[in-house]
Amino acid sequence: MKKIVLALLLVSALLSCKEKTTDTGCEDRICTEEFRSLVIKFVDNKTVGTEVKDFSVVNQRTGEKVYANSAAASNLIKGSFIIVDDGNTKSMSEAGDDLKITGTSVETNQTKSAIIKVKGGKCACHIEKVSGPEQIAFD
């Protein structure tokens, strides 16, 4: 009797351990554990980091504002902002999206914008900058 119960438990355990697979449409891939983010720096006419108000990032494809998950820890360097990070990967297209970054100088009240192209996608491990400036300069 003990052997039958033990055999039933073993069969039950084996059946409950079926490997669950989910078809995500993504091929098997190996991703690194690094966490990537892209930073933009606003500078004055002497290329020194400057304070900015009304900072925004808008995805030109969707018209939606983009918020980097790690942005709460940003702005430790005057004028520097995290515009997008790996938390935004799935909301970016594989071909790349144009992100319009806008800010207004606290000192001069001048507003400047720039476009940075960033790609990601459903199957991307990390965001990737395709093109665009490293900084935005006020006059």
Phi and psi in degrees as a GROMACS rama.xvg file:
@    title "Ramachandran Plot"
@    xaxis  label "Phi"
@    yaxis  label "Psi"
@TYPE xy
-61.3538  -37.0554  LYS-2
-67.1439  -37.0599  LYS-3
-68.5249  -44.601  ILE-4
-63.4115  -42.9224  VAL-5
-63.239  -41.5021  LEU-6
-65.0537  -41.0473  ALA-7
-64.5531  -40.7387  LEU-8
-63.7731  -40.597  LEU-9
-64.4955  -45.3569  LEU-10
-64.2944  -42.4964  VAL-11
-61.4951  -43.4395  SER-12
-63.5562  -42.3455  ALA-13
-65.4195  -39.9048  LEU-14
-69.2898  -33.1627  LEU-15
-78.2101  -10.631  SER-16
-98.7261  22.8784  CYS-17
-59.5644  139.465  LYS-18
-72.282  127.344  GLU-19
-92.7337  125.236  LYS-20
-118.562  141.117  THR-21
-119.352  126.46  THR-22
-84.342  102.918  ASP-23
-92.949  -7.32153  THR-24
83.5767  -1.84728  GLY-25
-102.64  138.256  CYS-26
-69.4239  162.507  GLU-27
-58.7158  132.361  ASP-28
-143.063  154.93  ARG-29
-115.068  121.234  ILE-30
-108.973  146.801  CYS-31
-77.2416  163.236  THR-32
-89.7966  0.835655  GLU-33
-65.2251  157.832  GLU-34
-120.301  115.763  PHE-35
-97.7875  147.362  ARG-36
-145.538  154.988  SER-37
-113.251  135.925  LEU-38
-118.057  141.141  VAL-39
-118.035  144.743  ILE-40
-121.893  129.662  LYS-41
-93.4114  130.489  PHE-42
-128.639  156.543  VAL-43
-85.2564  -171.605  ASP-44
-70.4007  -4.22507  ASN-45
-108.182  14.2818  LYS-46
58.7348  31.0137  THR-47
-101.314  136.773  VAL-48
-53.4027  136.655  GLY-49
-132.075  153.553  THR-50
-69.1199  143.05  GLU-51
-131.1  143.299  VAL-52
-119.748  167.158  LYS-53
53.7136  39.8591  ASP-54
-70.4345  135.19  PHE-55
-151.263  154.557  SER-56
-129.521  123.562  VAL-57
-125.876  127.385  VAL-58
-74.9809  116.841  ASN-59
-69.3966  -23.6114  GLN-60
-72.2811  -42.6225  ARG-61
-101.671  -19.9452  THR-62
78.7642  4.09042  GLY-63
-94.07  148.354  GLU-64
-70.4245  145.321  LYS-65
-110.589  130.961  VAL-66
-122.498  119.611  TYR-67
-73.4991  135.732  ALA-68
-62.8254  -31.5885  ASN-69
-91.6255  6.78647  SER-70
-63.8363  -25.1994  ALA-71
-62.2647  -28.6298  ALA-72
-94.6068  4.01335  ALA-73
-88.9287  -168.745  SER-74
62.6281  29.1228  ASN-75
-77.7786  -23.6818  LEU-76
-108.406  127.685  ILE-77
-52.6169  123.837  LYS-78
86.2526  -4.976  GLY-79
-98.3648  136.823  SER-80
-136.8  138.362  PHE-81
-80.3156  119.143  ILE-82
-92.7298  -30.1417  ILE-83
-160.896  150.668  VAL-84
-143.079  -176.99  ASP-85
-60.7344  -18.13  ASP-86
-67.8055  -16.9698  GLY-87
-99.4341  4.52071  ASN-88
-53.3462  -49.2172  THR-89
-70.4853  -20.4515  LYS-90
-85.6442  -9.43277  SER-91
-92.9426  150.46  MET-92
-83.6096  158.052  SER-93
-66.2262  -31.6102  GLU-94
-76.8723  -21.5546  ALA-95
108.842  141.393  GLY-96
-117.293  142.927  ASP-97
-83.0234  122.117  ASP-98
-106.936  123.005  LEU-99
-93.4146  116.262  LYS-100
-102.19  128.181  ILE-101
-132.516  142.036  THR-102
-154.442  156.423  GLY-103
-118.843  129.997  THR-104
-65.7912  131.836  SER-105
-68.7453  -35.3845  VAL-106
-74.2186  -46.6462  GLU-107
-106.687  -10.696  THR-108
65.0922  14.8357  ASN-109
-81.2654  138.284  GLN-110
-106.592  132.569  THR-111
-130.352  151.299  LYS-112
-135.453  159.425  SER-113
-149.982  156.468  ALA-114
-110.545  129.838  ILE-115
-122.546  129.764  ILE-116
-94.6428  126.21  LYS-117
-130.774  136.245  VAL-118
-116.83  157.44  LYS-119
-157.657  -117.874  GLY-120
119.126  166.527  GLY-121
-56.6812  -37.2374  LYS-122
-102.603  2.26728  CYS-123
-75.4827  141.82  ALA-124
-78.9766  -36.3627  CYS-125
-141.354  159.509  HIS-126
-74.7888  156.887  ILE-127
-144.622  128.116  GLU-128
-77.1683  128.688  LYS-129
-96  -45.644  VAL-130
-160.387  166.656  SER-131
123.934  165.171  GLY-132
-75.4973  162.919  PRO-133
-88.7971  -24.5765  GLU-134
-146.776  160.28  GLN-135
-118.692  125.183  ILE-136
-105.568  134.287  ALA-137
-88.7801  151.267  PHE-138
